[in-house]
Structures are given as C-alpha cells and as structure tokens.
C-alpha cells in the first residue's frame, strides 16, 4: 500500500516497514547512524502527529524483508531521526503488528510523551466529519470557508486548538486576501453547515 492511500488514523501510533531502494538516497541518509545498514532493505517506522510540524514518522531501526520474513535490527537510542509525511507520501509502506512495540518501548514512550497534546486537540482528531477538510500532511489543519458580511467567502487554513460545546476552536494560519474581519494568528470558532443539496461545508467564524 502507498502512504498517501492511508488516512492519518491508519498511521497514528502505528508501526511500519518502509522498503527502500537505491534511489531513496535521502532516506538512506536519515538512517545513516543505525546499525545494519549494509544488510537492510528498509526501515522500521513509528507514526505520530507533531501539532505544528505535521504527521511524522520516527525511524526506529533498519530492517530487512526477504521472502516474507522480516528481520528487525538493533535501534539507536542516542539519536532521533524523523521523516515527515511529505517525504514518503508516494512511497510503499507495510503495516506491522503491535508486537514490534516491545523492542522500542523506551523510544516510543518518549515520543508519545514529548508530542502529547491536550485532550481537546486529541478530541478534534476523533471528529471524522473533519477528515475531508484536513491537510494530509498536517492532520490538525483544516480548510475552513471564512464568511464575513458581504465579502466574498474565502477558504483558509485553520489549526485546530480545542472545542466548545458544539463547535471547534482554531487558529488562522494564513492571512485572508479579502477583508474578512479576521487575520492570521487570530483565534476563531468554526463548525459545519449542510447546504440545500446535502453537501457538508466547514465554515467559520461562528459567533
């Protein structure tokens, strides 16, 4: 399967084997300080979300997949090697079962602790209705149609921050072209509307 074919939910806090070819020179460089490079044909990855830098894979170790058998080599606990989603979005990836975790408990625990977000941000990640508006690379960033008076509505990127009782709180990531009464870095409240033809739109700000 290809990374881009999977949702962030399929990748979040999961383990994968990423096959590497000779052409993947940049990825080999990322893995340069890990044991077993001479015998490896891929890397073991762990997926998580960096709220500002986007979906990220932590490189845990080198690996070798031969005739359906996966060998996992020793990791390197002294370094942190990160691969951003965009660097492998068109790359083949193979999911691994949870048993892989036992070999990397300390490192994955550190990642989970360092990149743990607020309960409200985690809750916004559970809102499946938001999924079609999310950036594939930045799951906490959503495309919101900004509406203000008689001005032409404009789609802007908003980073989810929290929740109200019925809406979502976010931070404007870009400056609107038009005079929409809000600006980059402003906090807004947004939500969903259903059009007459049944289409769901993500719209803000909501007063």
C-alpha positions as CSV (number, residue, x, y, z in Angstrom):
1,X,0.0,0.0,0.0
2,X,1.0,3.6,-0.5
3,X,1.3,6.1,2.4
4,X,-1.0,8.6,0.6
5,X,-3.7,5.9,0.4
6,X,-4.0,5.7,4.1
7,X,-5.7,8.1,6.5
8,X,-3.8,9.6,9.4
9,X,-5.9,7.3,11.6
10,X,-4.3,4.3,9.9
11,X,-0.8,5.7,10.6
12,X,-1.2,7.3,14.0
13,X,0.7,5.5,16.8
14,X,1.3,2.5,14.4
15,X,4.4,0.7,13.3
16,X,5.5,0.2,9.7
17,X,8.2,-1.3,7.5
18,X,9.2,1.2,4.7
19,X,11.1,-0.6,1.9
20,X,14.0,1.4,0.5
21,X,15.6,1.2,-3.0
22,X,18.9,2.6,-4.1
23,X,17.1,5.7,-5.4
24,X,15.9,6.6,-1.9
25,X,19.2,8.4,-1.2
26,X,17.7,10.9,1.2
27,X,16.0,8.3,3.3
28,X,19.2,6.2,3.5
29,X,21.0,9.3,4.8
30,X,18.4,9.7,7.6
31,X,19.2,6.1,8.6
32,X,22.9,6.5,8.3
33,X,23.6,6.2,12.0
34,X,21.6,3.0,12.6
35,X,23.2,-0.5,12.8
36,X,22.7,-3.0,10.0
37,X,22.6,-0.6,7.0
38,X,24.8,-2.9,4.9
39,X,22.2,-5.7,5.2
40,X,19.0,-3.7,5.3
41,X,16.4,-3.1,2.6
42,X,14.2,-0.9,4.6
43,X,13.4,0.9,7.9
44,X,11.1,0.4,10.8
45,X,8.9,3.5,11.5
46,X,6.5,4.7,14.2
47,X,3.9,7.3,13.2
48,X,2.8,10.2,15.3
49,X,1.5,13.8,15.0
50,X,3.6,16.9,15.7
51,X,0.9,19.6,16.2
52,X,2.9,22.2,14.3
53,X,5.2,20.2,12.0
54,X,2.6,17.7,10.9
55,X,2.4,13.9,10.6
56,X,5.8,12.5,11.3
57,X,7.5,9.0,11.3
58,X,10.2,8.3,13.8
59,X,12.9,6.0,12.4
60,X,13.4,3.2,15.0
61,X,15.8,0.8,13.2
62,X,16.9,-0.7,10.0
63,X,15.2,-3.9,8.8
64,X,15.3,-6.5,6.1
65,X,12.3,-8.1,4.4
66,X,13.2,-11.2,2.4
67,X,10.7,-13.7,1.1
68,X,8.1,-12.6,3.6
69,X,10.4,-12.7,6.6
70,X,11.2,-9.5,8.4
71,X,14.4,-9.1,10.3
72,X,14.5,-6.1,12.7
73,X,17.9,-4.8,13.5
74,X,19.1,-3.0,16.7
75,X,18.0,0.6,17.0
76,X,19.9,3.6,18.1
77,X,18.6,5.2,21.3
78,X,21.1,8.1,21.2
79,X,19.6,9.9,18.2
80,X,16.1,10.9,16.9
81,X,15.6,10.6,13.1
82,X,12.4,12.0,11.8
83,X,10.8,11.5,8.4
84,X,7.9,13.9,7.5
85,X,4.8,12.7,5.8
86,X,5.5,14.6,2.6
87,X,8.9,12.9,2.1
88,X,7.2,9.5,1.8
89,X,3.6,10.2,0.8
90,X,4.0,8.3,-2.5
91,X,6.1,5.5,-1.0
92,X,5.1,1.9,-0.4
93,X,4.6,1.1,3.3
94,X,3.8,-2.1,5.1
95,X,1.9,-2.2,8.5
96,X,3.4,-4.2,11.3
97,X,1.6,-5.7,14.3
98,X,1.8,-4.3,17.8
99,X,4.4,-6.9,18.9
100,X,7.0,-4.6,17.3
101,X,6.5,-2.2,20.2
102,X,8.2,-4.4,22.7
103,X,11.6,-3.8,21.1
104,X,11.2,0.0,21.2
105,X,9.3,0.7,24.4
106,X,11.6,3.4,25.7
107,X,11.8,5.3,22.5
108,X,8.1,5.3,21.6
109,X,7.3,6.3,25.2
110,X,9.5,9.3,24.9
111,X,7.9,10.2,21.6
112,X,4.4,9.8,23.0
113,X,5.3,11.9,26.0
114,X,7.1,14.7,24.1
115,X,4.3,15.1,21.5
116,X,1.3,14.6,23.7
117,X,-1.2,17.3,23.0
118,X,-4.1,18.5,25.1
119,X,-7.2,16.3,25.5
120,X,-9.2,18.8,23.4
121,X,-6.8,18.6,20.5
122,X,-6.9,14.8,20.7
123,X,-10.7,15.1,20.7
124,X,-10.6,17.1,17.5
125,X,-8.7,14.3,15.9
126,X,-11.6,12.0,16.6
127,X,-14.0,14.1,14.6
128,X,-14.4,12.1,11.4
129,X,-16.6,14.8,9.9
130,X,-13.4,16.9,9.7
131,X,-11.4,14.4,7.8
132,X,-12.4,15.5,4.3
133,X,-11.2,19.1,5.2
134,X,-7.9,18.0,6.8
135,X,-4.5,18.5,5.2
136,X,-2.9,15.1,4.6
137,X,0.4,16.3,5.9
138,X,-1.0,18.3,8.8
139,X,-4.0,16.4,10.3
140,X,-4.7,19.2,12.8
141,X,-5.0,21.8,10.0
142,X,-8.4,22.0,8.2
143,X,-9.7,24.1,5.3
144,X,-12.4,26.4,6.6
145,X,-14.6,28.7,4.4
146,X,-14.4,32.1,6.1
147,X,-17.7,34.1,5.7
148,X,-17.9,37.8,6.7
149,X,-20.8,40.1,5.7
150,X,-21.0,40.9,2.0
151,X,-17.3,40.0,1.4
152,X,-16.6,37.1,-0.9
153,X,-16.2,33.8,1.2
154,X,-12.6,32.6,1.2
155,X,-11.1,29.2,2.1
156,X,-8.4,29.5,4.7
157,X,-6.3,27.0,6.7
158,X,-7.1,26.8,10.4
159,X,-5.2,24.8,13.0
160,X,-7.5,23.0,15.5
161,X,-6.9,24.1,19.1
162,X,-9.9,22.9,21.1
163,X,-13.7,22.6,21.4
164,X,-16.7,24.5,22.6
165,X,-19.9,22.6,23.3
166,X,-21.0,22.5,19.7
167,X,-18.1,24.0,17.7
168,X,-14.3,23.8,17.1
169,X,-11.7,26.4,18.2
170,X,-8.8,27.1,15.8
171,X,-6.0,29.4,14.9
172,X,-5.9,31.1,11.5
173,X,-2.8,30.0,9.6
174,X,-2.9,32.3,6.7
175,X,-3.9,35.9,6.0
176,X,-7.1,36.2,4.0
177,X,-6.9,38.0,0.7
178,X,-10.2,39.8,1.3
179,X,-11.4,42.0,4.2
180,X,-13.0,39.2,6.3
181,X,-12.6,40.8,9.7
182,X,-10.0,38.3,10.9
183,X,-6.3,37.8,10.4
184,X,-3.5,35.3,10.6
185,X,-3.0,34.0,14.1
186,X,-6.4,35.1,15.2
187,X,-8.5,32.6,17.1
188,X,-11.8,31.6,15.5
189,X,-14.7,29.3,16.2
190,X,-15.9,27.2,13.3
191,X,-18.3,24.3,12.6
192,X,-20.3,22.6,9.9
193,X,-23.3,23.6,7.8
194,X,-25.4,21.5,5.4
195,X,-26.3,23.1,2.1
196,X,-29.7,22.6,0.4
197,X,-28.2,19.9,-1.9
198,X,-26.9,18.0,1.2
199,X,-23.2,19.0,1.0
200,X,-21.4,19.4,4.3
201,X,-19.2,22.5,4.5
202,X,-16.7,23.6,7.2
203,X,-17.5,27.2,7.9
204,X,-16.4,30.0,10.2
205,X,-16.3,32.2,12.2
206,X,-19.3,31.2,14.3
207,X,-20.3,33.9,16.9
